[in-house]
Amino acid sequence: MDITEVRISMRDDAKLKAFASITLDDCFVIRGLKIIKGQTGTFVAMPSRKRKDGDYQDIAHPINNSTRKWMEDIVLSKYEEELAKLQQEKQVVK
């Protein structure tokens, strides 16, 4: 399985830095991943929904840590690229 596309939608928020969508093998899309700035660094939160009891439940998520790390590394790498582009654009405008 390969991640064949990553789309990043930047946000200007203290914690929520961006939304992401990934495409697997050019045939399956997962939308609603969140790039969050937490106390220990930036991480990817899986798409979730709020349950009746107020807790959140992931809608889609990796089954094991190695897959989670693989996916997170790719998404965060693309996020860093988008962040660098934004910073370059701001410098050009000045």
C-alpha positions as CSV (number, residue, x, y, z in Angstrom):
1,M,0.0,0.0,0.0
2,D,1.2,3.5,-0.9
3,I,0.1,7.0,-0.1
4,T,-0.2,8.3,-3.6
5,E,-1.4,11.8,-2.8
6,V,-1.5,14.1,0.2
7,R,-3.5,17.3,0.3
8,I,-3.0,19.9,3.0
9,S,-5.4,22.7,3.9
10,M,-3.6,25.1,6.2
11,R,-5.4,26.7,9.2
12,D,-4.4,29.7,11.3
13,D,-5.1,28.4,14.7
14,A,-3.1,27.9,17.9
15,K,-3.5,24.2,18.0
16,L,-5.2,23.1,14.7
17,K,-2.5,23.7,12.1
18,A,-4.0,22.0,9.1
19,F,-6.4,19.5,7.7
20,A,-5.1,16.7,5.5
21,S,-6.5,14.2,3.0
22,I,-4.6,11.2,1.8
23,T,-5.2,8.9,-1.1
24,L,-4.1,5.2,-0.9
25,D,-3.0,3.5,-4.1
26,D,-4.8,6.0,-6.3
27,C,-8.1,4.5,-5.3
28,F,-9.1,5.2,-1.7
29,V,-9.3,8.6,0.0
30,I,-9.3,9.4,3.7
31,R,-10.3,12.9,4.6
32,G,-10.4,14.8,7.8
33,L,-7.0,14.1,9.2
34,K,-5.9,16.9,11.5
35,I,-2.4,18.3,12.0
36,I,-2.3,19.4,15.7
37,K,0.4,21.2,17.6
38,G,0.4,19.5,21.0
39,Q,2.5,19.9,24.1
40,T,5.1,17.4,22.9
41,G,5.1,18.4,19.2
42,T,3.1,18.3,16.1
43,F,1.1,15.1,15.3
44,V,-1.6,13.8,13.0
45,A,-5.0,13.0,14.5
46,M,-7.2,10.6,12.6
47,P,-10.7,11.6,11.4
48,S,-13.2,11.2,14.3
49,R,-16.7,11.9,15.3
50,K,-18.2,13.0,18.6
51,R,-20.1,10.3,20.5
52,K,-23.2,10.9,22.5
53,D,-21.2,10.7,25.7
54,G,-18.9,13.6,24.5
55,D,-15.9,11.4,23.8
56,Y,-14.4,11.2,20.3
57,Q,-14.1,8.0,18.3
58,D,-11.7,7.6,15.3
59,I,-13.6,6.8,12.1
60,A,-10.5,5.4,10.4
61,H,-7.1,4.7,11.9
62,P,-4.0,2.6,11.5
63,I,-4.1,-0.8,13.3
64,N,-0.5,-0.7,14.5
65,N,2.2,1.8,15.5
66,S,4.5,1.2,12.5
67,T,1.7,2.0,10.0
68,R,0.7,5.1,12.1
69,K,4.3,6.3,12.1
70,W,4.7,5.7,8.3
71,M,1.5,7.6,7.6
72,E,2.3,10.4,10.1
73,D,5.8,10.9,8.7
74,I,4.4,11.3,5.1
75,V,1.6,13.7,6.1
76,L,3.9,15.8,8.4
77,S,6.5,16.0,5.6
78,K,4.0,17.4,3.2
79,Y,2.7,19.8,5.9
80,E,6.3,21.0,6.4
81,E,6.6,21.6,2.6
82,E,3.4,23.6,2.6
83,L,4.5,25.6,5.6
84,A,7.8,26.4,3.9
85,K,5.9,27.6,0.8
86,L,3.8,29.9,2.9
87,Q,6.8,31.4,4.6
88,Q,8.5,31.9,1.2
89,E,5.4,33.6,-0.1
90,K,5.3,36.0,2.9
91,Q,8.9,36.9,2.3
92,V,8.3,37.7,-1.4
93,V,5.3,39.9,-0.5
94,K,7.4,42.0,1.9
